[in-house]
């Protein structure tokens, strides 16, 4: 769970864009690892503490990388390209949807 997004870190560094880094997964894994890290610390269980400590370190590195490259021009261009692609896909979907066409025609009257 913690190492999966690490494969993308090399891509983020080489392209200087966070286009391929899943922020939701990183934040969720961070919350999970820090919660279990705190629990392991409170109960003194090394079998919980050690793997989640490693996960907390890896997730922190991913978040720092995201913060470093999120504001770059490459990231902004990638997010704009994704937004345009999604909008064009939605427009194509709307154009081929006969139910939506009939609704729009009924609303236009």
Helices and strands as residue ranges (DSSP letters): H 6-15, H 23-43, H 46-69, H 73-95, H 98-108
